[in-house]
Amino acid sequence: MSSIIYPVTNLAAVEQLNIVSGKGVYVFDDTGNKYLEGLSGLWCSALGYGNEELIAAINSQLTTLSYSHLFGGRTHPIVMELAEKLAAMVPVTDARIFFSNSGSEANDSQIKMLRYYGNAIGKPQKKKIIALDRGYHGVTVAAASLTGLPVMHSHFDLPVEALGILRADCPHYFRGKVDDESEDEFVSRLLKNLEQLIYEEGADTIAAFIAEPLMGAGGVIVPPEGYLPKVQALMNEHGILLWADEVICGFGRTGNDFGSTTMGIKPDLMSLAKQLSSAYIPISAAVIPGEMYEAMVDQSTQVGVFGHGYTYTGHPVACAAALKALEIYERDDLFARAAKMGAHMQTRLQRFACHELVGEVRGKGLIGAVELVANKETGQAFGDGRVGAFAQRACQDAGLLLRVVSGSSVAFCPPLIIEEKQIDEMIEKFDQALTATLEYAKKEKLIQ
């Protein structure tokens, strides 16, 4: 065993799979086994592995300018080019971009900038943030506090209340509906609860509402039709900023440029990462509107500096990787291609909807989930994670790398470059794994 402390891992069960190389949509372990990478690593390897153009762009930047910081008025051409490219892409009004290294850091930075902005406009009490139950926004102290997954909170004693994080209902109709409630009734109830929360807390104390357009680690949850546009209307009514966490959904994943486009909203703030560079080099971006930035300019002048930033903010090599990834997405029309391949994947996944072990199949574009249940008739969830863990290992044994999230939901998120025949291969391998999982669940008497 090595000296590594492994992230999001049972620390008593580490180093079970050693990946040593990758090409296209496949990766290989240290014993030569080949796996189809069905989750794009961690929702991020949009262009797959070994993309020669990205590698060349990174190498070229390393030989030109391997590093330069952005502190104290310094800049460099590649970061300015990337900022302008992103500002032109996003739906945020007069967008301004702050770069960091991960989605967690982008969300941390957003929290700090919201507080900075509140002070700048004379509303220091406007600091609370509404976040969804089962939402995922990162693992730094502040970002983990936004996250609505208990496993990310256990034993960490996070300052959720001190940071003013408020929790709203998860918009998952399959799990959250009451009795024979329709989807429209479900949405109306959630909006009523949300509005009640705003009244109880006071709109003048709430800075923003954060949501993933499509929730990833919480179970690949697709909100009901109209939910997010209605949330946006409610936030506009109460003077609360709508903040889209696009870390997973951004750059083609849902079949459009951003998940916000797919879900019909125009956010005030956006957080970007993962597919921004196709995961070749860590980089993320916090996007804010120009009006917010202008207020921050005056505030920083009072103290002489905007006191936030990272050593690697706008790292030139990361910026070069991101610019090349964006160029490839646009040139090869990969967002439209993701919509086409996504339609095929969603159709193929639906074949499992009638399976004895499956409660719901859901998704958009090239992201989806198959939720495993203990009782198909009632939708009752499994009491623990044994079936989900078995399913994930069965997929691995079949040559397919997927991830089980939120208990027993098997997530699919292949690279955007995946071909139709490879989607079929992925489905066939999952079919094998699901058959083995059903046998296990029956043997262990876990099916009700």
N, C-alpha and C positions, 0 to 999 in steps of 0.2 A: 504494500500500500504506500502511495506517495504522501507527501506532506501537505497536499491541497485540502482546504476546507471547501467542500463542494456546495454550490448553490441549489436551492430548491430540491434537496435530496435527503433521503433518510440517511443520516450520517453513519448508521450501522450497516448500510448496504450500498457501498460505493464501488466505482470502477468495474461495473458489470458489462460494459460495452466500450471497446476502445476503437474509435473511428480514426483511421489514418490517412484516408484519401477520398477524393470525390471527383466525379465528372458528370456534367449535365444534371440529371435528376437523381443520380445514384451516388451512394457513398459505400465505402469498403472498410471492413474492420481489420484488425491486426492478424486475423487468421485467414483472410482472403474472402470472407463472406460478403456478398453483394446485397445491398438494401435499396429499395426505392424510398427516397426521402419524402414521405407523405405529409410532413408538417413544415417543409422549407426550413429545416433546422428548428428554430423557434419563431415561426410565422414570418421569416425574414429573407430567406435566400431566393428572391424572386427570379433571378437569372441563373439559378443553379450554380454548379461548381465548375471551376476552371475556365471561366469566360476570359478569353484571350484579350479582348478589347479592354476590359476592366483592369486586367493585370498590367497591360501596357500603359494605361493611363496612370496607374499608381506608380509604376516604375519610372515613368517620365517625370512625374512630379517630384519623386524622391531625388532625382538627379538635378532638378531645377531649383527647388526650394523645399527641403525636407521638413522644415519647421519654421514657423514664425508666429508670435502671439498677437493678440489684439488689444492688449492693455495700453492705457495712456495715450490713445490717439494713433497707435500703429495699425496698419492694415496690410493686405496683400491682394493682388488682382483676382486670385481664384476664389476667395471668399466673397468678394464683392459680386463677382459673376454669378455665383451660386445663389446669393441672396436675391439678386434681381430676377433670376430665373424662377425661384420659388414664389416671390412676391407676385409675379405675373400669373402663376398657376393657381394659387389658392383663392377661395372666395371671400377672404377677409378684406374688409375695406381699407385701402391704403396700407397694406400689410408691411410690418416691420419684423425682422427675423433675429432671434437670439439663438446662437448655435451652442450645443453641448454634445455629450457623448453617448447618451442613452435616453430611452423614453422616460425613465425615472427622473433623470436630471432635468429633462425638458419640463416635466410636470412640477418638479420642485421649483424650477425657475419661474414658472407661471404663478405659483403660489406667492413667491416673493414679490414678483412684479405687480400682482393684484394688490398686495398690501402697500407697496410703494405708491401705486396709483391712487389708492384710497386716501393715503396721507396727502398726496399732491393736490387732490381736488377738495380737500377739507372735509373728507368723510372717513375719519380714522376708524369709526365703528363698523364700516362696511367691509368685513373681512371673512365672514362665514362662506362656506362652499357646500353646496348640495351635491352629494355623490350617490350613485345607485348601489343598493344591495347587490352583491355578486359582481360589481364592476371591478376591473383590474386596471390600476394606474401606476404600478411600479412598486419598488421595495425600499427606497430610501425612507428615512423617518417620516417625512411629510407625504411623499407619494404613497407609501404603505398605509398611511392614515386615511388617504382618499380611497384606497382599495377596500372593497367590501367583501373580502373572502376571509373567513375566520382563521384559516391556516397561516395566513400572512400576518396575523395579529398575535397568535398564541405565543406567550412567554416573552414577547418583546416590550410590553408595557408602553405602547405607542401613545403619544399625546393627542389623541383624537379630539377630545373635548377642548383642550387648550388651543388647538389649531382651529377650532370652530367648524369642524366637519359635521355636517348633517346628513342623515341617511334617508333616501327615498326608496319606494318599492321597486323591485326588479321587474321590468316589463316582459316577463316570460309567461305567456298565456298558458302554456301546457302545465307549468308548475304552479302558477299563481291564481288561476281562475277559481272562483267560488261556485260550487254546485254546477248548475247548467248555464252559468253566465256566458254571454256571447263575447266575442272579441271587442265589439264596440262598447259593451257594458263594462268590460274589464278595463279598457282604456279610460273610460269616463270615471271609473272609480279611482284609478291611479292618479288621474289629473286632479280629482277632487281632494285626494289625500295630499297631493303635492301643494295645491293652493292653500290647504289648511295649515300645512307646515310653514309656508311663507307668512301667513297671517300670524301664526303663533310666535314665530321668531322675529318678525318685522322685516319687511323688504329692504328697509334702510340699513339693515345689518348684514345683508347677504350680497356678496360680490359676484358669485358665479354659480352656474349649474354645470357640472361636468358629466359627460357620458361618452362612451364609445358608440359610434353609429351602429355597429354590430358588436356585441360583447364577445370577446375572445376567450380568455382563460376562465371566465365564469360559466362557460358551457357552450360557446358559439351560439348566443341567443340573438335571434332576429326580432326586434321589437315589432309589435303589430302595426299594420298599415295606419299611418296618420299619427302615431304616438309622438314621434319626435317633432314634427311640424306643430302639433298642438302644444308641446312643451315649449317650443320656441316662441309661440304666440303668448303663452303665459309669462315667460321670462321678459319678453318685450313690454308687456303690460305693467310689470312690476319693476322695471329698470334693472334687471339682473342679466349679466352677460352669459351667453351660451358658449360653452367651451367644449369643443369636440376633440376627444382623444383619438387621433387617427393613427396611432403608433402601429396598430395591426392592420387597419382598414385602408390606409393611405397607399397611393400609387398602384392602383389597378386591382387590388385584392378582391373587391366586390363587383368588378366588371366596369367600373368607372374610375375617373382620376382619384376621387376620394369617396369614402363611405358616406360623407355628408351629402354628396350628389345623389348617391343611390337612395338615401333615406329622405331626400327632399328638404334639407335644411341649409341655411347659410349662417355658419357660426361666427361669433365675434372673435373667438380665440381658437387656435389649433395647436396640437402637439404632434410632431412628426418624428419618425425614427425608422428602424428596421429596414423596410424596402427602399428607403431614401438612398442608400448606397448598395442595395441588395446584400447587405451584411458583409461586404468585403472589407470595410474599415468602419469602426464605430463612429456614428455621427447622429445627432438629433437636432431638432429645431423647435423652438417655441415661437409661435406666430401671434402677434398682437396687432390691433388696429392702430392706424396712425394717430388718431385722437388720443389714445392712451399713451402712446410714445411721446407726443408733444408735451403732455402734462409732466411726464417723467424727466424731460430735458430741463425744465425749469427747476424741478426738485433737485436734480443732481448738481446744478449750478450753485445752489445754496451751500452745498457741502464740498463742492469741488470735484466730486467723482460719483459715478454710479457704482456703488460698492458691491457689485456682484459679478462673477465671472470665473472661468476655469482656465487652467494652464493650457488645455487643449481646445478651448473654444475656437471654432473656425480653423481647425488644423488643416493646413494646405493639402496634405495627402488625402485626408478624409473628404475634403471639398472636391478634389479632383475625381475621386471615386464616385461621389454623388452626382456630379455633373455628367460623367460618362454614363452612369446608370440612367439618368433622366433622358439623355440623348438617345440611348438604345430603346427605352420605353416608347419614346415619340416616333423615332424612325421606323421601328418595327411594328408600330400600332399595337403594342402589347396589351393595352387596356381593353381594346375591342376584342382582341384575341382571347383575353382572359374571360370576357363575357361569353364568347362562343364556347370555349373549352369548359367554362363554368356551367353553362347550360347542360352540356353533356354529362359533367360530373354529378350535377344535382339530379338529373334523370336517372343515372345509374345508381345513385345512392337510394333513391326512392324504392328500389326493388327490395330494400330491407325493411320497409315500413310495415309489412305484414309478418315479419319474422317474430317468432314466439318470444324472443328476448328483447325486442325493440319497442320502446314507448313512443318515440318521435324521431323523425328525420327532418333536419332543418339546415338552412344555409342560404348564401347569396354568392354568385360568382364562384371563384375558386376557394371558398371557405365553407365548411359544412360540419355537421356533427350527427352522429347516430347515438341516441341516448338509450342505454340499456336499463331495463326495469325488472323488478322482481315479480310484478303482476301486470301483465299486458292489459287486462280488462280495466283495472283501476288506475294504472300508471304508477303504482307504488314503487318508490325508489328502494334500492338495496340499502341495508342498514349500515354497511361499511364499504370499504374500498376493495374488497377481495376480488370481486368479479371484474371490476375495471382494471385492476392490476394484472389479472390473468389475461384479459383481452389484449392489453398492451404487449405483454410478453408473447402471446400467441401470434400477434401481428409480426413481431420481431422474428420469431421462429419461422414465419412464412416468408421472410425477406422484405418486410414492410415496416418502416418506422413511422408510427403515429403516436399521439399523446392522449391519454385519458385525462379530462379536465372536469372539475366540479363533480367529483364522485365517480360517475359511470357514463360520462358522455365521451365518446371516441371522436376526436377532432381530426378533420382533414383540411390540409392547407398546402397543397403541392406548389412547387415553383411555377411561375407564370409561363415558363417555356415548355411545360409539360405537353405532350402530344396525346391525341385521342387514344391511340393504342396503349399508351402508358397509363392513362386513366383507367382503361379496361383492365390492365394488369393489376393496378392498385385495387380495384374492386374485387377481382378474382382472389387476390391474396387475402383481402379482408374477409371475403366469404369463407375461406378456409379457417381463418382465425375465429370467426363468429360461430362456426360449427363446433370447433373445439371448446369455445367458451360456454356454449349451451350445454355440452356434455358435462363440463366441469360444474356448472351451476346446478344441474340436476343431481349429479353425484353427491355434491355437498348439501343437497336439499335446501338450496337458496331460492328456488323458484316457488312462488306461492300460487 
